[in-house]
Amino acid sequence: MGEPLELREAQAREVVDRLAEEYPDSTISLHFSNRLELLIAVILSAQCTDERVNAETEHLFEKYDSAEDYAEVSQEELAEDLNSINFYNNKTSYIREACQIIVEEHDGEVPDTMEELTELPGVGRKTANVVLQHGHDVVEGIVVDTHVQRLSQRLGLTEESRPPAIEEDLMPVVPEDRWVQFTHLLIDHGRAVCSAQSVDCEACVLADICPSEQGDSEVDLASGEPW
């Protein structure tokens, strides 16, 4: 077991510094070319891999150009376009209804405030944070996805369990100018080394400061046995 730094602020800085060296090109992995595409991609990414979303949006963004296009298409047609995405029926409804609101209340443009974004169907604080950060260059918080939730707990940065509480707990601890980077670094590390199913502590640059560090290089977290 590693030994975390005494102060959470120091632990957070060390985590970001080390992971930034490990993943120097860390950034958002969803593909998009404008704010609307970003919003739709993030809605689709809930409980679905970014790779699957990118494969789907490659043809989706060729077919649909504007919020009006999504607002006017039938539920059946858009659902057919999205049928390889998890929970595609629900996400189809979210996208159509969100785009209807964008057309009717925002002149067809994706809004640029947390309040307006979270009023859209299918858009919670996590999605709104992503759209603000990467679509509007506005940073109001930390995006807490499943990787950030898992790793921030394992690394001793928070004891909270719900994403909104985790975000609130992390914001005073992670340097504000690194909030965006923090999310992408933890996502990259979660995918490469510290997944939900297994950990590879011998390959981990954070092992010596991680209170969850395991002695075996690869451990199946479901059974607790090496695999």
C-alpha positions, 0 to 999 in steps of 0.5 A: 500500500502506498502512502498518500501525501498528508494534505489533499491539496499536495496529493492532488498536485502530485497526481496531476504533475505525474499523470501529465508527464505520463499522458502529455497529450491527454485531451477529450476523446470525443470527436466534434467540430462545433458546440452542437456536435459536442453536446450531442456526443456527450449526451450519447456517451452516457454509459457508452464508450467514446469509441462507440460514440465516435463511430456512430457520430461519424455518419450522424454528423454528416446527416444532421447539420443544425439543431433544427435538423434534430428537432424536426426529424421523427423519433423513429428515424433518429432512433434508427440512426442511433440504434448501436448506442446504449439506451438509444431510445432515451437518448433519441428523445433527449436529443430531439427535445433538447434541440427543440428547446435550443431552436425555440429559446436559444435561436438555434445556438447551444447555450453557454451557462450552466443553468441554461444547459442543465435545463435541457433534457438529458443534460446534467452537470457533468455534460454541461461542464464538458460543453462549457469547457470544450465548447465555450472555453468556460470552466465552472467545475470538474467533470466527474465521470466514472473514471474520475469518480473511481480514481479520486476515491482510490487515490484518497482525494475524496471519500464522497460517493456521488458525482456532485459531492465528489466535484464539490469536494475536489474543487477546493483541492485541485488547482483551478487552472488544472480542473480540465486537465485533471479529468482527462488525465484520470480518464486516460489513467483509468483506461490504461492502468487503473480500470474498474475491473483490474489494476496494474499497480506495478505499471502505475506512476502513482503507486507509492502515493496511492492508499489503494495500491496492491502488492500484485501487479495485476489484480482482479478487483471482483475476486481480489486475486491476481489474473 
